[in-house]
Amino acid sequence: SQTIHQWPATLVQPVGSPLSLECTVEGTSNPNLYWYRQAAGRGLQLLFYSVGIGQISSEVPQNLSASRPQDRQFILSSKKLLLSDSGFYLCAWSPITGGSGNTIYFGEGSWLTVV
Amino acid sequence: QKEVEQNSGPLSVPEGAIASLNCTYSDRGSQSFFWYRQYSGKSPELIMFIYSNGDKEDGRFTAQLNKASQYVSLLIRDSQPSDSATYLCAVRTGNQFYFGTGTSLTVIP
C-alpha cells in the first residue's frame, strides 16, 4: 500500500531564517505531488504541484519554492521566512493516471510557527 | 485559484440527526468532487468522492452532485459525536485539487 511521510512535524523558526520541509511517498511510482498550506481557521491553499521530476508549477507567487529531486520526493523551501508563512503545511500525492476517481492523499502535516 | 465555496458554520446537530453540508464551485471544467473530514490539528481524510450527477451512498454518507448548478452536498445520517470535525469540499480540475474553507460540524450528544 502507498504511504506518505512528511517531516518535521513541528518547527518554530525566527523571521528571516530558512525553511526546508520534506516529503516522500512509498508504494507508488510517478505520483503527482502537492504542497498545501492551511493558515489558522482557513482552507487549504495550493502552493505547488508537480507531475514529474524537476517539473514544478506554482499557484501563488510568494517567498516559497519547491523542488522534486527524485520521483517520490518533494521539498518545500524558503530562504527567508516571513511571519505570514506560519501555518499547517501539508504534502499530498495523487495517482498520475487520469481516472475520474483519482483522489489526493495527505501526509500528517508540518506545523510551522514563525516568530 | 478556482473557487470552492462552503458555509463555514458552525453547524450543530443532535446525535442521530441528519447533517447536511453544501458546496459550490466556479469551474465548470471540474471533473471530480471530494469530501474530506479534518479533525482539529490533523490532516484531512477522504470520506468519499463523486463524479457523476446524482447521488452516491457509502454507509451513513451520501454525496450529491448537480453539475448544472455547480453544487455538491454531503449528507451524514445518524450523526454521531465522533463526526464532529471540519468537512472540506474539494474539486479536481486536471491534476489540480482545490479546497473550500470547510464547514465545522458539531454533533451534540
Interface residues (C-beta under 8 A of the other chain):
Chain A: N32 Y34 Y36 R42 G43 L44 Q45 L46 Y49 V51 E59 V60 L90 A92 S94 S100 G101 N102 T103 I104 Y105 F106 G107 E108 G109
Chain B: Q1 V4 Q31 S32 F34 K42 S43 P44 E45 L46 F49 Y51 L88 A90 R92 N95 Q96 F97 Y98 F99 G100 T101 G102
